[in-house]
Amino acid sequence: MGVAHKRKDDWTLGPTVLEWQPRTGKRSVGRPQTRWTDDIKRVAVLVLATAEFLADSFLLESAFRTGGRVTTDILDVSKILGSDTEWHFAHRGLPQARPRRAMAHTRLLKKHPLIHTAVQQTGFKRVKRGFRPLRLPETVPASEPRDPYFPLQWYLKNTGQNGGKPKLDLNVEAAWAQGYTGVNVTTAIMDDGVDYMHPDLKYNYNAEASYDFSSNDPFPYPRYTDDWFNSHGTRCAGEVAAARDNGVCGVGVAYHSKVAGIRMLDQPYMTDLIEANSMGHEPHKIHIYSASWGPTDDGRTVDGPRNATMRAIVRGVNEGRNGLGNIYVWASGDGGEDDDCNCDGYAASMWTVSINSAINDGQNAHYDESCSSTLASTFSNGARDPSTGVATTDLYGKCTATHSGTSAAAPEAAGVFALALHANPKLTWRDIQHLSVLTSKRNSLYDAKGRFHWTMNGVGLEFNHLFGFGVLDAGAMTALAANWRSVPPRYHCEAGSVNTHTEIPPEGEESIKLHIDTTACAGTPSEVRYLEHVQAVVSANATRRGDLEFFLISPMGTRSMILSRRANDDDSRDGFTKWPFMTTHTWGEYPQGVWTLEGRFSGGSGPSSASGWLRGWSLVLHGTRAPPYAQLQPEDPHSKLAVVKKAHEDNATTK
């Protein structure tokens, strides 16, 4: 809109300003004697909202100072901000937009003794910036990689080969078509070494971020064995960052990203310091740490990171990547149905992203462990056909199509996260977890034995005890990441405890239920209103630990199995001492209210004769005080983001 410029006693007309002065045939230099407020009640003006139309208002300028706002039944007159002589006239009886000039109203204005010029306003369109709905970019599909093993990489593009289910894959081609390939992202493979001279890896190898903690030198090359036992790390590295279109093996999920080798898994024994040094190595050069190992998957071990290692992980998520936090990706475990990954303190940590696997037709692999701490899933082998394994790089420049286990699943997830970091380098470690929850898909994943079904939590998020929130979708994750607003600060609330010793009834009798009624630290600096991770810290003993089962029920009714029966665990001495069982199933829920810990014995095929005591438990809540997705604008009203955001908005309006 134009402006009127005043110089001494003269008034000049800007392009859209009505000059106000008596109609004496020449410009007035004196102060008009007519009452301003009486006269304006008899005039009206028009303005409009588009270039093709004209609207119901004018900008007028007076030749004298006056104040305030005048409103009548048909007229709204208000002063232009910052001016004592410019006024905006709006007539409520006229349409806000019309296709022709309002000549009669313009003439009426010009006849008034205090109006010198009246110029009707034209309108033009403006759109809000910064709140554009998220859209999957409409891109021309990229040509397929020409690498010889790409047709075998069904987890990247599933066309139904080898009996697989078409389109049951990581949807990486959608991310690639958006232009995201992992540029400037480094993933460290913490394993038995990386063959950094492999032709499919050597140009994507980050030597500055690599180290050999097994031999204490900067060359993490795998130690030679006749059976190629130390091929594990090289295979994982190829899944992340194998080069594209070079005629060698296949292609990595993030084929323009870098891999670092951290050799730390090839010595007779592990130490706390080797683990800690590995997980804290070059935290500002390494973005993602991928671990495809853990405590023994024998169904009887309860173990996790020791003191120095835990401190290194916590320091990594708080200080790594210059304060954005390192991302630790963990394979959930290969103990099968006889183990529970909540007994693995690495996979069950809230600081890590625990990844399970599915095979090419959507069912779980026979070696998959289940637990409530699993966040999402990718793919591995599991069918009898060897060609349904994971195709990737192998030692000494070779290729393989038989990489397997959840060992193969974690690097695929690391590659997807590298694509997300390419789309948005400012993502925090928590942003990655939120993106995983919101963009993972149920797709066609199912439990082959029918034990665990898809369930909806209190804010509308579907989860499965085997697969977490579903299979990672690279295209959806990068699209959402590109427009992501970082989630609010995270708080830690010690919500209550029960310290009594209570006997666990024999199998067949009613389960024991212990309750904690919490305000979620309301009114304190640690208040949590929107959940991320929840921990039930439990102490219990039993004559047979493996027959114990625990469930955690949230105030919104979500029931998480935080410990399942482990047939091989015959411990009768150690039990659990303040063991932090973690669940992600209540993600996004509201924590205030009654939480229930339910305990029972289960003998599997026959009744259990075990007895035991629950020696107490405490509840720890992790999440945000502010709604996490308030600044995001969902495109699809049926998307997870839209569903959870609406649930949060509805909850806020009822309080």
FIMAR-810174 format. One record per residue (C-alpha): residue number from 1; chain; z negated, y, x negated. Coordinates in steps of 0.1 Angstrom, whole numbers, plus 5000, padded with zeros to 4 digits. Example, Ala and Ser with C-alpha at 12.3 -4.5 7.8 and 13.67 -1.06 7.14 Angstrom:
BEGIN
(1,A,(4922,4955,4877))
(2,A,(4929,4989,4863))
REM end
This chain:
BEGIN
(1,A,(5000,5000,5000))
(2,A,(5008,5035,4987))
(3,A,(4984,5063,4980))
(4,A,(4983,5100,4989))
(5,A,(4979,5122,4959))
(6,A,(4961,5155,4963))
(7,A,(4968,5184,4939))
(8,A,(4950,5217,4946))
(9,A,(4955,5224,4983))
(10,A,(4988,5205,4987))
(11,A,(4992,5170,5002))
(12,A,(5019,5147,4991))
(13,A,(5030,5116,5009))
(14,A,(5029,5082,4992))
(15,A,(5052,5055,5005))
(16,A,(5029,5041,5032))
(17,A,(5004,5069,5038))
(18,A,(5002,5091,5069))
(19,A,(4995,5126,5060))
(20,A,(4970,5143,5083))
(21,A,(4973,5181,5089))
(22,A,(4980,5205,5118))
(23,A,(5016,5207,5129))
(24,A,(5022,5244,5122))
(25,A,(5057,5240,5108))
(26,A,(5045,5242,5072))
(27,A,(5017,5226,5052))
(28,A,(4983,5238,5060))
(29,A,(4960,5250,5032))
(30,A,(4931,5257,5055))
(31,A,(4905,5234,5071))
(32,A,(4915,5224,5107))
(33,A,(4890,5235,5133))
(34,A,(4897,5206,5158))
(35,A,(4870,5179,5161))
(36,A,(4883,5148,5143))
(37,A,(4865,5121,5163))
(38,A,(4877,5135,5196))
(39,A,(4913,5135,5186))
(40,A,(4915,5100,5171))
(41,A,(4905,5084,5203))
(42,A,(4939,5095,5217))
(43,A,(4960,5079,5189))
(44,A,(4968,5044,5177))
(45,A,(4987,5029,5149))
(46,A,(5005,4996,5139))
(47,A,(5007,4973,5108))
(48,A,(5021,4939,5103))
(49,A,(5016,4906,5084))
(50,A,(5051,4895,5074))
(51,A,(5082,4911,5059))
(52,A,(5101,4904,5091))
(53,A,(5076,4919,5115))
(54,A,(5055,4950,5121))
(55,A,(5018,4951,5130))
(56,A,(4992,4970,5149))
(57,A,(4978,4994,5124))
(58,A,(4985,5025,5104))
(59,A,(4970,5041,5073))
(60,A,(4963,5078,5081))
(61,A,(4951,5106,5058))
(62,A,(4931,5136,5070))
(63,A,(4932,5170,5054))
(64,A,(4894,5172,5054))
(65,A,(4864,5150,5047))
(66,A,(4847,5131,5075))
(67,A,(4827,5100,5075))
(68,A,(4820,5068,5093))
(69,A,(4838,5044,5115))
(70,A,(4849,5049,5151))
(71,A,(4853,5020,5175))
(72,A,(4864,5021,5212))
(73,A,(4877,4996,5236))
(74,A,(4913,4999,5224))
(75,A,(4909,5016,5190))
(76,A,(4893,5006,5157))
(77,A,(4893,5033,5131))
(78,A,(4878,5028,5097))
(79,A,(4878,5046,5064))
(80,A,(4898,5032,5035))
(81,A,(4875,5020,5007))
(82,A,(4871,5046,4980))
(83,A,(4886,5075,4999))
(84,A,(4871,5102,5022))
(85,A,(4905,5112,5037))
(86,A,(4924,5079,5043))
(87,A,(4919,5060,5075))
(88,A,(4930,5027,5089))
(89,A,(4939,5028,5126))
(90,A,(4942,4995,5146))
(91,A,(4950,4993,5183))
(92,A,(4935,4963,5200))
(93,A,(4959,4964,5229))
(94,A,(4990,4958,5208))
(95,A,(5003,4925,5193))
(96,A,(4994,4920,5157))
(97,A,(5030,4913,5149))
(98,A,(5062,4924,5165))
(99,A,(5099,4922,5155))
(100,A,(5108,4959,5162))
(101,A,(5093,4992,5152))
(102,A,(5069,5007,5177))
(103,A,(5088,5040,5181))
(104,A,(5069,5052,5211))
(105,A,(5036,5048,5193))
(106,A,(5050,5064,5162))
(107,A,(5062,5095,5182))
(108,A,(5028,5098,5199))
(109,A,(5011,5099,5165))
(110,A,(5035,5125,5152))
(111,A,(5030,5147,5182))
(112,A,(4993,5150,5175))
(113,A,(4984,5184,5159))
(114,A,(4964,5167,5131))
(115,A,(4990,5142,5120))
(116,A,(5018,5153,5097))
(117,A,(5036,5120,5091))
(118,A,(5033,5086,5106))
(119,A,(5049,5056,5088))
(120,A,(5047,5022,5104))
(121,A,(5036,4995,5081))
(122,A,(5056,4964,5073))
(123,A,(5039,4931,5064))
(124,A,(5046,4904,5039))
(125,A,(5030,4870,5032))
(126,A,(5002,4863,5007))
(127,A,(4987,4829,5001))
(128,A,(4953,4820,4988))
(129,A,(4952,4810,4951))
(130,A,(4929,4784,4937))
(131,A,(4925,4764,4969))
(132,A,(4958,4746,4970))
(133,A,(4955,4711,4984))
(134,A,(4958,4682,4959))
(135,A,(4992,4666,4960))
(136,A,(5006,4637,4941))
(137,A,(5034,4655,4922))
(138,A,(5069,4646,4935))
(139,A,(5085,4634,4903))
(140,A,(5116,4614,4895))
(141,A,(5105,4579,4885))
(142,A,(5107,4575,4848))
(143,A,(5128,4548,4833))
(144,A,(5109,4517,4825))
(145,A,(5097,4510,4790))
(146,A,(5122,4490,4770))
(147,A,(5096,4471,4750))
(148,A,(5102,4433,4751))
(149,A,(5068,4423,4765))
(150,A,(5068,4450,4792))
(151,A,(5081,4426,4819))
(152,A,(5051,4404,4812))
(153,A,(5026,4433,4816))
(154,A,(5021,4428,4853))
(155,A,(4989,4448,4852))
(156,A,(5010,4478,4844))
(157,A,(5038,4470,4869))
(158,A,(5033,4441,4893))
(159,A,(5066,4431,4908))
(160,A,(5053,4397,4919))
(161,A,(5061,4380,4886))
(162,A,(5044,4347,4881))
(163,A,(5031,4345,4916))
(164,A,(5014,4379,4915))
(165,A,(5010,4403,4944))
(166,A,(5036,4431,4942))
(167,A,(5021,4466,4935))
(168,A,(4987,4452,4926))
(169,A,(4985,4470,4893))
(170,A,(4970,4501,4876))
(171,A,(4998,4524,4890))
(172,A,(5003,4538,4855))
(173,A,(5040,4547,4861))
(174,A,(5028,4573,4886))
(175,A,(5007,4589,4859))
(176,A,(5035,4587,4834))
(177,A,(5059,4603,4858))
(178,A,(5034,4632,4862))
(179,A,(5037,4637,4824))
(180,A,(5004,4622,4813))
(181,A,(5005,4597,4785))
(182,A,(4972,4603,4766))
(183,A,(4982,4631,4742))
(184,A,(4953,4643,4720))
(185,A,(4929,4616,4732))
(186,A,(4913,4591,4709))
(187,A,(4897,4558,4720))
(188,A,(4875,4539,4696))
(189,A,(4877,4501,4698))
(190,A,(4842,4489,4688))
(191,A,(4850,4453,4679))
(192,A,(4859,4430,4650))
(193,A,(4884,4454,4635))
(194,A,(4919,4467,4643))
(195,A,(4952,4457,4626))
(196,A,(4961,4494,4619))
(197,A,(4993,4483,4600))
(198,A,(5007,4466,4632))
(199,A,(5041,4483,4639))
(200,A,(5030,4489,4675))
(201,A,(4998,4506,4665))
(202,A,(5002,4523,4631))
(203,A,(5016,4556,4644))
(204,A,(4989,4558,4670))
(205,A,(4960,4550,4646))
(206,A,(4934,4577,4640))
(207,A,(4921,4569,4605))
(208,A,(4898,4599,4604))
(209,A,(4878,4586,4633))
(210,A,(4876,4550,4620))
(211,A,(4850,4531,4600))
(212,A,(4839,4496,4591))
(213,A,(4802,4492,4597))
(214,A,(4803,4455,4589))
(215,A,(4814,4462,4554))
(216,A,(4805,4499,4550))
(217,A,(4839,4513,4541))
(218,A,(4865,4534,4560))
(219,A,(4890,4505,4564))
(220,A,(4882,4485,4596))
(221,A,(4908,4458,4590))
(222,A,(4900,4424,4606))
(223,A,(4886,4397,4583))
(224,A,(4911,4368,4579))
(225,A,(4903,4335,4595))
(226,A,(4926,4305,4600))
(227,A,(4920,4305,4637))
(228,A,(4927,4342,4642))
(229,A,(4892,4346,4655))
(230,A,(4891,4382,4646))
(231,A,(4921,4392,4668))
(232,A,(4899,4406,4696))
(233,A,(4899,4442,4686))
(234,A,(4936,4444,4678))
(235,A,(4944,4430,4712))
(236,A,(4922,4455,4729))
(237,A,(4937,4484,4709))
(238,A,(4973,4475,4720))
(239,A,(4963,4476,4757))
(240,A,(4952,4512,4752))
(241,A,(4978,4527,4728))
(242,A,(5007,4504,4719))
(243,A,(5038,4526,4712))
(244,A,(5066,4528,4738))
(245,A,(5102,4520,4734))
(246,A,(5100,4508,4698))
(247,A,(5111,4472,4704))
(248,A,(5078,4457,4695))
(249,A,(5054,4438,4719))
(250,A,(5046,4458,4750))
(251,A,(5034,4493,4758))
(252,A,(4999,4508,4760))
(253,A,(4984,4523,4792))
(254,A,(4982,4556,4773))
(255,A,(5010,4552,4748))
(256,A,(5007,4586,4733))
(257,A,(4970,4584,4727))
(258,A,(4953,4574,4695))
(259,A,(4930,4545,4687))
(260,A,(4902,4544,4662))
(261,A,(4889,4511,4647))
(262,A,(4851,4507,4645))
(263,A,(4845,4473,4629))
(264,A,(4809,4463,4638))
(265,A,(4812,4429,4654))
(266,A,(4820,4407,4624))
(267,A,(4787,4399,4606))
(268,A,(4763,4370,4610))
(269,A,(4740,4391,4631))
(270,A,(4738,4425,4649))
(271,A,(4713,4452,4642))
(272,A,(4701,4482,4662))
(273,A,(4713,4505,4634))
(274,A,(4748,4490,4633))
(275,A,(4752,4494,4670))
(276,A,(4737,4529,4669))
(277,A,(4759,4541,4640))
(278,A,(4790,4527,4658))
(279,A,(4783,4544,4691))
(280,A,(4775,4577,4674))
(281,A,(4803,4577,4650))
(282,A,(4825,4609,4650))
(283,A,(4815,4619,4685))
(284,A,(4836,4650,4684))
(285,A,(4867,4633,4673))
(286,A,(4864,4603,4696))
(287,A,(4866,4608,4733))
(288,A,(4862,4572,4746))
(289,A,(4844,4542,4732))
(290,A,(4855,4509,4744))
(291,A,(4832,4478,4741))
(292,A,(4843,4443,4751))
(293,A,(4811,4426,4741))
(294,A,(4775,4424,4749))
(295,A,(4745,4399,4750))
(296,A,(4753,4362,4754))
(297,A,(4769,4354,4787))
(298,A,(4749,4322,4792))
(299,A,(4732,4330,4825))
(300,A,(4698,4330,4810))
(301,A,(4697,4360,4787))
(302,A,(4681,4394,4797))
(303,A,(4689,4418,4769))
(304,A,(4701,4454,4763))
(305,A,(4704,4482,4737))
(306,A,(4674,4487,4714))
(307,A,(4658,4521,4707))
(308,A,(4682,4536,4682))
(309,A,(4713,4524,4701))
(310,A,(4700,4539,4734))
(311,A,(4693,4572,4717))
(312,A,(4729,4572,4702))
(313,A,(4744,4566,4737))
(314,A,(4723,4593,4753))
(315,A,(4731,4617,4725))
(316,A,(4768,4608,4729))
(317,A,(4769,4616,4767))
(318,A,(4749,4648,4762))
(319,A,(4764,4662,4730))
(320,A,(4796,4644,4723))
(321,A,(4831,4660,4727))
(322,A,(4815,4693,4721))
(323,A,(4791,4690,4750))
(324,A,(4814,4674,4775))
(325,A,(4801,4639,4767))
(326,A,(4815,4608,4753))
(327,A,(4828,4581,4777))
(328,A,(4814,4546,4770))
(329,A,(4835,4518,4787))
(330,A,(4819,4484,4790))
(331,A,(4832,4450,4800))
(332,A,(4809,4437,4827))
(333,A,(4806,4402,4812))
(334,A,(4821,4367,4813))
(335,A,(4792,4347,4826))
(336,A,(4808,4339,4859))
(337,A,(4789,4332,4891))
(338,A,(4759,4319,4872))
(339,A,(4752,4352,4856))
(340,A,(4744,4387,4868))
(341,A,(4756,4418,4848))
(342,A,(4725,4437,4858))
(343,A,(4707,4415,4832))
(344,A,(4730,4431,4806))
(345,A,(4714,4464,4796))
(346,A,(4747,4477,4783))
(347,A,(4768,4471,4814))
(348,A,(4740,4481,4837))
(349,A,(4734,4514,4820))
(350,A,(4741,4546,4839))
(351,A,(4755,4561,4807))
(352,A,(4783,4535,4806))
(353,A,(4812,4527,4829))
(354,A,(4810,4490,4837))
(355,A,(4844,4474,4844))
(356,A,(4850,4440,4860))
(357,A,(4884,4423,4864))
(358,A,(4908,4407,4890))
(359,A,(4937,4384,4884))
(360,A,(4973,4391,4894))
(361,A,(4970,4380,4930))
(362,A,(4938,4400,4937))
(363,A,(4911,4375,4935))
(364,A,(4883,4376,4910))
(365,A,(4886,4357,4878))
(366,A,(4864,4326,4875))
(367,A,(4845,4341,4847))
(368,A,(4837,4374,4864))
(369,A,(4801,4383,4867))
(370,A,(4789,4403,4898))
(371,A,(4764,4430,4899))
(372,A,(4756,4463,4917))
(373,A,(4761,4484,4885))
(374,A,(4798,4477,4883))
(375,A,(4817,4509,4890))
(376,A,(4853,4497,4892))
(377,A,(4878,4470,4881))
(378,A,(4910,4465,4863))
(379,A,(4929,4433,4855))
(380,A,(4928,4402,4833))
(381,A,(4940,4366,4834))
(382,A,(4924,4338,4853))
(383,A,(4951,4317,4868))
(384,A,(4961,4284,4852))
(385,A,(4995,4298,4842))
(386,A,(4992,4311,4806))
(387,A,(5019,4337,4813))
(388,A,(4995,4355,4837))
(389,A,(4974,4366,4808))
(390,A,(4974,4401,4794))
(391,A,(5003,4409,4771))
(392,A,(4994,4430,4741))
(393,A,(4994,4433,4703))
(394,A,(4981,4406,4680))
(395,A,(4972,4402,4644))
(396,A,(4997,4406,4615))
(397,A,(5024,4423,4636))
(398,A,(5025,4396,4662))
(399,A,(5023,4398,4700))
(400,A,(5004,4377,4726))
(401,A,(5006,4372,4764))
(402,A,(4973,4354,4767))
(403,A,(4946,4380,4761))
(404,A,(4919,4373,4786))
(405,A,(4884,4379,4799))
(406,A,(4867,4411,4810))
(407,A,(4873,4419,4773))
(408,A,(4909,4427,4784))
(409,A,(4897,4447,4814))
(410,A,(4876,4474,4796))
(411,A,(4904,4487,4773))
(412,A,(4927,4490,4803))
(413,A,(4901,4513,4819))
(414,A,(4898,4532,4786))
(415,A,(4935,4538,4787))
(416,A,(4934,4551,4823))
(417,A,(4906,4575,4813))
(418,A,(4927,4587,4784))
(419,A,(4954,4596,4809))
(420,A,(4929,4615,4830))
(421,A,(4917,4634,4799))
(422,A,(4953,4643,4791))
(423,A,(4956,4657,4826))
(424,A,(4923,4676,4822))
(425,A,(4907,4678,4787))
(426,A,(4876,4695,4802))
(427,A,(4864,4665,4822))
(428,A,(4828,4656,4815))
(429,A,(4816,4620,4812))
(430,A,(4802,4623,4848))
(431,A,(4835,4637,4861))
(432,A,(4851,4605,4849))
(433,A,(4827,4584,4869))
(434,A,(4832,4605,4900))
(435,A,(4869,4603,4896))
(436,A,(4866,4565,4893))
(437,A,(4847,4563,4925))
(438,A,(4870,4586,4945))
(439,A,(4904,4572,4933))
(440,A,(4898,4535,4929))
(441,A,(4914,4514,4956))
(442,A,(4903,4483,4975))
(443,A,(4940,4473,4974))
(444,A,(4941,4435,4978))
(445,A,(4910,4425,4958))
(446,A,(4889,4398,4973))
(447,A,(4862,4372,4964))
(448,A,(4879,4338,4962))
(449,A,(4847,4321,4973))
(450,A,(4840,4345,5002))
(451,A,(4805,4354,4989))
(452,A,(4809,4392,4987))
(453,A,(4827,4413,5013))
(454,A,(4838,4449,5013))
(455,A,(4810,4471,5027))
(456,A,(4808,4508,5036))
(457,A,(4779,4529,5023))
(458,A,(4762,4557,5042))
(459,A,(4788,4584,5034))
(460,A,(4819,4562,5040))
(461,A,(4826,4548,5006))
(462,A,(4837,4511,5004))
(463,A,(4823,4489,4977))
(464,A,(4822,4453,4967))
(465,A,(4795,4435,4947))
(466,A,(4822,4420,4924))
(467,A,(4847,4449,4921))
(468,A,(4826,4481,4925))
(469,A,(4846,4508,4943))
(470,A,(4879,4490,4937))
(471,A,(4908,4488,4911))
(472,A,(4915,4519,4891))
(473,A,(4946,4539,4902))
(474,A,(4959,4559,4872))
(475,A,(4984,4580,4893))
(476,A,(4957,4590,4918))
(477,A,(4932,4597,4891))
(478,A,(4954,4619,4870))
(479,A,(4966,4639,4901))
(480,A,(4930,4645,4911))
(481,A,(4919,4652,4876))
(482,A,(4945,4679,4871))
(483,A,(4929,4700,4898))
(484,A,(4893,4689,4893))
(485,A,(4863,4711,4893))
(486,A,(4834,4697,4873))
(487,A,(4805,4684,4893))
(488,A,(4772,4703,4895))
(489,A,(4743,4696,4871))
(490,A,(4726,4663,4872))
(491,A,(4689,4658,4879))
(492,A,(4665,4629,4873))
(493,A,(4638,4623,4899))
(494,A,(4610,4598,4895))
(495,A,(4607,4592,4932))
(496,A,(4577,4570,4935))
(497,A,(4562,4537,4925))
(498,A,(4543,4507,4939))
(499,A,(4518,4493,4914))
(500,A,(4501,4464,4933))
(501,A,(4506,4428,4924))
(502,A,(4522,4410,4954))
(503,A,(4530,4373,4957))
(504,A,(4566,4364,4964))
(505,A,(4567,4339,4993))
(506,A,(4584,4305,4989))
(507,A,(4620,4301,4999))
(508,A,(4623,4297,5036))
(509,A,(4596,4322,5044))
(510,A,(4601,4359,5051))
(511,A,(4611,4380,5020))
(512,A,(4586,4403,5004))
(513,A,(4594,4440,5011))
(514,A,(4578,4469,4993))
(515,A,(4585,4505,5004))
(516,A,(4587,4539,4987))
(517,A,(4589,4569,5010))
(518,A,(4603,4598,4989))
(519,A,(4612,4634,4993))
(520,A,(4635,4630,4963))
(521,A,(4615,4656,4944))
(522,A,(4622,4683,4970))
(523,A,(4608,4717,4960))
(524,A,(4607,4708,4923))
(525,A,(4632,4715,4895))
(526,A,(4642,4678,4896))
(527,A,(4652,4676,4932))
(528,A,(4681,4653,4940))
(529,A,(4701,4656,4973))
(530,A,(4733,4638,4965))
(531,A,(4731,4604,4947))
(532,A,(4750,4591,4917))
(533,A,(4730,4562,4901))
(534,A,(4698,4547,4914))
(535,A,(4674,4525,4893))
(536,A,(4648,4502,4906))
(537,A,(4625,4495,4876))
(538,A,(4609,4461,4883))
(539,A,(4582,4440,4868))
(540,A,(4580,4404,4880))
(541,A,(4572,4369,4869))
(542,A,(4582,4335,4883))
(543,A,(4579,4298,4874))
(544,A,(4617,4299,4874))
(545,A,(4632,4333,4868))
(546,A,(4667,4323,4877))
(547,A,(4657,4317,4914))
(548,A,(4647,4353,4919))
(549,A,(4668,4376,4940))
(550,A,(4662,4413,4946))
(551,A,(4678,4437,4970))
(552,A,(4674,4475,4973))
(553,A,(4679,4491,5007))
(554,A,(4685,4529,5008))
(555,A,(4673,4553,5035))
(556,A,(4709,4553,5049))
(557,A,(4708,4515,5052))
(558,A,(4730,4504,5023))
(559,A,(4718,4471,5009))
(560,A,(4725,4464,4972))
(561,A,(4719,4431,4956))
(562,A,(4704,4442,4923))
(563,A,(4697,4407,4911))
(564,A,(4714,4375,4922))
(565,A,(4704,4339,4915))
(566,A,(4712,4327,4880))
(567,A,(4713,4289,4879))
(568,A,(4709,4285,4842))
(569,A,(4678,4308,4838))
(570,A,(4648,4286,4837))
(571,A,(4625,4311,4821))
(572,A,(4589,4308,4832))
(573,A,(4572,4331,4806))
(574,A,(4589,4364,4801))
(575,A,(4601,4374,4836))
(576,A,(4610,4410,4839))
(577,A,(4589,4438,4825))
(578,A,(4599,4473,4837))
(579,A,(4636,4462,4837))
(580,A,(4659,4489,4851))
(581,A,(4681,4473,4878))
(582,A,(4709,4498,4886))
(583,A,(4731,4503,4916))
(584,A,(4761,4525,4922))
(585,A,(4766,4514,4958))
(586,A,(4747,4543,4972))
(587,A,(4769,4569,4955))
(588,A,(4771,4601,4975))
(589,A,(4742,4592,4998))
(590,A,(4712,4613,5006))
(591,A,(4680,4600,4989))
(592,A,(4652,4613,5011))
(593,A,(4634,4587,5031))
(594,A,(4622,4552,5028))
(595,A,(4636,4529,5001))
(596,A,(4628,4492,5003))
(597,A,(4627,4466,4975))
(598,A,(4632,4431,4989))
(599,A,(4624,4400,4968))
(600,A,(4629,4363,4975))
(601,A,(4635,4330,4959))
(602,A,(4668,4311,4963))
(603,A,(4674,4276,4950))
(604,A,(4712,4276,4955))
(605,A,(4723,4242,4969))
(606,A,(4687,4231,4974))
(607,A,(4654,4248,4982))
(608,A,(4636,4265,4953))
(609,A,(4602,4253,4944))
(610,A,(4595,4284,4923))
(611,A,(4566,4307,4928))
(612,A,(4559,4341,4913))
(613,A,(4545,4377,4916))
(614,A,(4561,4411,4919))
(615,A,(4539,4432,4896))
(616,A,(4552,4465,4908))
(617,A,(4583,4487,4909))
(618,A,(4593,4523,4906))
(619,A,(4623,4542,4920))
(620,A,(4644,4566,4898))
(621,A,(4671,4587,4914))
(622,A,(4699,4604,4896))
(623,A,(4723,4629,4911))
(624,A,(4729,4665,4920))
(625,A,(4711,4692,4940))
(626,A,(4744,4709,4951))
(627,A,(4771,4690,4969))
(628,A,(4794,4676,4942))
(629,A,(4828,4682,4959))
(630,A,(4823,4716,4975))
(631,A,(4850,4732,4954))
(632,A,(4876,4705,4959))
(633,A,(4902,4707,4986))
(634,A,(4914,4672,4997))
(635,A,(4950,4668,5007))
(636,A,(4947,4636,5027))
(637,A,(4921,4638,5055))
(638,A,(4916,4600,5052))
(639,A,(4910,4600,5014))
(640,A,(4877,4591,4999))
(641,A,(4872,4627,4988))
(642,A,(4878,4640,5023))
(643,A,(4855,4614,5039))
(644,A,(4826,4620,5015))
(645,A,(4830,4658,5015))
(646,A,(4830,4659,5053))
(647,A,(4799,4637,5054))
(648,A,(4781,4661,5030))
(649,A,(4792,4691,5051))
(650,A,(4781,4675,5083))
(651,A,(4747,4666,5068))
(652,A,(4743,4702,5056))
(653,A,(4749,4717,5091))
(654,A,(4723,4694,5107))
(655,A,(4695,4706,5084))
REM end
